[in-house]
Amino acid sequence: MPTSASSSAPIASSSVSAQSRPVPQDLVGRLSSSAISHEAKLKALRDIKNQIIGNRTKKLSFLKLGAVPSVVGVLASATATATSRIGCGFIGDDHDLDSIIIQSAAAVGSFACGFDAGVQAVLDAGALPILFSLVSHPNEKVVDAGARSLRLIYQSKLAPKFDFFQDQNIHFLLSLLNSENENVSGLGASIVTHSCETKVEQNVLEDAGVLKKLISLLAGSMIQRDASLESLATLLKENPAAILKILGTEHRGALDVVTELTRDKYPRTRLLACMCLIVVRNSYPSYLQDVRTKTQLIAILLELLDDAGQVGDEAPYALSSLIAGKEDMQKLAFEDRVAEKLCKHLEKGPLQARRLQGIFLALADLCSLLECCRSRFLSLKGLQFITNALTNDNADVQAAACICLRNVARSVKNLSAGIFMNEPVIIPLVHLICDASTSVQVAALDAISNIVVDFMTHKTTFIQCGGLKQLVQLSKSMDSTIRLHSLWALKNLMFLVDDRCKETIFAELTQSTLRSLIRDPEAAVQEQALALVRNIVDGSVECIEFILADDALLFHEVVRQLQCASKTEVLVQGMYVLSNVASGTELHKEAVMTQLLPVRPGDNQSIMFKFLQSDDSRLRTAALWALVNLCLPNFPGTYRRVLSIRNAGISSHLKNMLHDPCLDVKLRARTALAQLLIPDA
Amino acid sequence: MPVRLAESSIPSDVSDDEPENAPLPTCTLLSVGQAFFGTQNVSSLQKDEAWRVNVRIQGCDLDHGYLCGTMEALNVPMADTPVITFWEGEIVDTNNFTFFTGKWGATSEDDIKHWTKFSSFSPLLSQVEKDGGKMLDLTNYPYIFMRWKEQYFVNVGTDCGLTIAGFYYVCFSCGDGSINGYYYDPNSSSSNRLMIVELPCCDSPFQKLELKSTKEGRSGFSFGLYELK
């Protein structure tokens, strides 16, 4: 066909390409055709498999063409034919049929490998029972192909959960684990890793002898070792009883083997061995106490970070798990210059999202508890890495950067220096609190919660960047988690803020919003709302008017919570609101008096009396501060208030409180009692 | 073994508790946001001088024996503005920190010499002389001993003529929130805060810090709150 000169070259090249690489539509069409030779079908399967290996885009395009049901159709048909032949006593070598089964099973596995949409399509097409039937096929190559595909499917969360509570399933699992075929025993271990989630399941598997079998597989091939290390970690996770057994005489040396495998020549084996030891250490803290082994683990994981593939991607997560929540490990990591090494990787960039997320999470854990780690990270331009990642296009990376920032911003020294309160940090954070993903929103809100503590006069920077408006909007969210986290940030923003800023925040928030948050259905939200009001009425005396304006509706809302809330944390915050109000003018003190002392209808004691007798020392302390403020000497109404309090019988109770187990309570009770005992004149 | 101290001024017998002591309990007057005002005596042999001082607690982590905040000196000669410094404190909880400083150029003799200036320290002296007081249980003691070390100038440059090379021995009274402290700089012959003044060796009373809990214009005590995530 004649073509224009300009378009001829691409067409020619496309035609050459089509000759060397079959068109997907044709390949899928060939699979569905019944009038096609074995050889052609086999070639189509091979071509599909080769095109999709390691190529998500190709997998997706084949998926859209309906390739998976076609491949599974070929597999099903070939398997059925083979089964019927075996049933008829045919024992000859059916090379063509087996090749079709092997290639179609392999193609199914390739669709499932690391690609959830592929796994779903494979499951929807009904491949699972067919693949399981191949495990008992007389041809070892067919068994290999089936087991390999199943292992790839069981790496996905989408694979159906294996029911360990059925006897026949446990027998089947043990038969897999006992198989001489490394792919089959590896499949057994993969099933354990995938489906064992509860303590009961761990026990069932252990009772069935799975733990023992997995330990024996540690001495097997690479496939068996790796699969065994992964499932051992699953069985031992948060299972100190099983760990005790593994440390005992029956399995003596098992963990030594695992430790030895941390020095294996294969990076993946080293990583899995490290992860297994970390699980043991996290579930059974008295294990792995010697500094040398801990230092070695850190060094191995840092070295694995250099791996360009999946192992390098996963290494920072293992490091995270090793140091999270453990000061001793973080100190060691600090000494082993982990911050420097992680920052070097960030510097090298650009990194894949998964790896970048892992590195930020590891840095977050490193900076979670110790100031020396935070200082070191900040000295390595850590804040610059974080601000860059806040604008990354991957939500997981953004959330990890926020978590890292949150932990670094636990440094009061740096908060006080105001190093976080600047536009390059605040603008992306304000953007992220409106993200479509709740986890990103929460991570950004938590980072903001710390940053807005800022003791300098920079809180206006946050307001000018639009942060206040967004926080207030989020405090009205339908999602209680978002309400809670945004209120937390607002509470911290309100801490020690100057009067002008306080007025701006209150105007944006409004009294009616605050009232509805105080009576929120969630107690945790009530607590934050009351703590926010507590900060509103802290500072200058004039600020107390914020809650007494408009017929004191806000004040009465606080009192209403003190009368009906049951959670101590809510009551403590409410009581500090009243205590702070009681540190104001005579009018303010009177407002508090009228609420704290009377016994309300239906109650058998006043709020004050009830809280002084609380089991919680924080609530007793808060109530005592209110009392101290009400009875502070040398104010016009003090005498009258002292009389009312004495008449309410509080003095005798205060005498008992002089022996309170809490020192703070004891000292406040002493002050309050001294004030109540001033001469009547 | 730790020694539990009763609230009275006499230490109790050695207890059978585990050597690791619990962190000191919360004292509301030493919580974040609390403010103190008073003076720091900077008198020399030549003249009497005292600076008005404001202190604000900004961070408190009892688990790690950590406290921090700012100190504002108001009438510093030759300074155009009040001089604000950020300080970090070690709380002597006998777990994270003992009475022995072990750094900043302070010997155990320097430590004892300064701690004994606080009358509330005298019941602890014998035990502290033995081992820095690491066996003492101070969880029920109504005084909190600390060391405050200024870390940086907040609003002026390092060329402001003042030094923050030394540190304070501090005693806080949980009962009334009063704070007493003594500045100590082993590298200065006089422990003097004024870098430009050279003095013959003299004792720390010249460097006494005296603060009281302030109500900041209120007729009572008010407590704000922030919580880090």
HADDOCK unambig.tbl for C-alpha pairs under 7 A between the chains (distance, minus, plus):
assign (segid A and resid 406 and name CA) (segid B and resid 229 and name CA) 7.00 0.50 0.50
assign (segid A and resid 410 and name CA) (segid B and resid 228 and name CA) 6.36 0.50 0.50
assign (segid A and resid 412 and name CA) (segid B and resid 59 and name CA) 6.13 0.50 0.50
assign (segid A and resid 446 and name CA) (segid B and resid 229 and name CA) 5.99 0.50 0.50
assign (segid A and resid 449 and name CA) (segid B and resid 228 and name CA) 6.96 0.50 0.50
assign (segid A and resid 449 and name CA) (segid B and resid 229 and name CA) 6.76 0.50 0.50
assign (segid A and resid 450 and name CA) (segid B and resid 228 and name CA) 5.37 0.50 0.50
assign (segid A and resid 450 and name CA) (segid B and resid 229 and name CA) 6.27 0.50 0.50
assign (segid A and resid 453 and name CA) (segid B and resid 226 and name CA) 7.00 0.50 0.50
assign (segid A and resid 491 and name CA) (segid B and resid 226 and name CA) 6.93 0.50 0.50
assign (segid A and resid 492 and name CA) (segid B and resid 226 and name CA) 5.00 0.50 0.50
assign (segid A and resid 492 and name CA) (segid B and resid 227 and name CA) 6.91 0.50 0.50
assign (segid A and resid 495 and name CA) (segid B and resid 224 and name CA) 6.35 0.50 0.50
assign (segid A and resid 495 and name CA) (segid B and resid 225 and name CA) 6.28 0.50 0.50
assign (segid A and resid 495 and name CA) (segid B and resid 226 and name CA) 6.15 0.50 0.50
assign (segid A and resid 534 and name CA) (segid B and resid 224 and name CA) 6.40 0.50 0.50
assign (segid A and resid 535 and name CA) (segid B and resid 224 and name CA) 5.02 0.50 0.50
assign (segid A and resid 535 and name CA) (segid B and resid 225 and name CA) 6.52 0.50 0.50
assign (segid A and resid 538 and name CA) (segid B and resid 222 and name CA) 5.87 0.50 0.50
assign (segid A and resid 538 and name CA) (segid B and resid 223 and name CA) 6.33 0.50 0.50
assign (segid A and resid 538 and name CA) (segid B and resid 224 and name CA) 5.65 0.50 0.50
assign (segid A and resid 541 and name CA) (segid B and resid 218 and name CA) 6.13 0.50 0.50
assign (segid A and resid 580 and name CA) (segid B and resid 221 and name CA) 6.91 0.50 0.50
assign (segid A and resid 580 and name CA) (segid B and resid 222 and name CA) 4.71 0.50 0.50
assign (segid A and resid 580 and name CA) (segid B and resid 223 and name CA) 6.58 0.50 0.50
assign (segid A and resid 583 and name CA) (segid B and resid 218 and name CA) 5.82 0.50 0.50
assign (segid A and resid 583 and name CA) (segid B and resid 219 and name CA) 4.99 0.50 0.50
assign (segid A and resid 583 and name CA) (segid B and resid 220 and name CA) 3.92 0.50 0.50
assign (segid A and resid 583 and name CA) (segid B and resid 221 and name CA) 5.70 0.50 0.50
assign (segid A and resid 583 and name CA) (segid B and resid 222 and name CA) 6.28 0.50 0.50
assign (segid A and resid 584 and name CA) (segid B and resid 218 and name CA) 5.58 0.50 0.50
assign (segid A and resid 584 and name CA) (segid B and resid 219 and name CA) 5.58 0.50 0.50
assign (segid A and resid 584 and name CA) (segid B and resid 220 and name CA) 6.84 0.50 0.50
assign (segid A and resid 585 and name CA) (segid B and resid 219 and name CA) 6.79 0.50 0.50
assign (segid A and resid 629 and name CA) (segid B and resid 220 and name CA) 4.77 0.50 0.50
assign (segid A and resid 629 and name CA) (segid B and resid 221 and name CA) 6.44 0.50 0.50
assign (segid A and resid 632 and name CA) (segid B and resid 220 and name CA) 6.85 0.50 0.50
assign (segid A and resid 663 and name CA) (segid B and resid 140 and name CA) 6.11 0.50 0.50
assign (segid A and resid 664 and name CA) (segid B and resid 27 and name CA) 5.60 0.50 0.50
assign (segid A and resid 667 and name CA) (segid B and resid 175 and name CA) 5.61 0.50 0.50
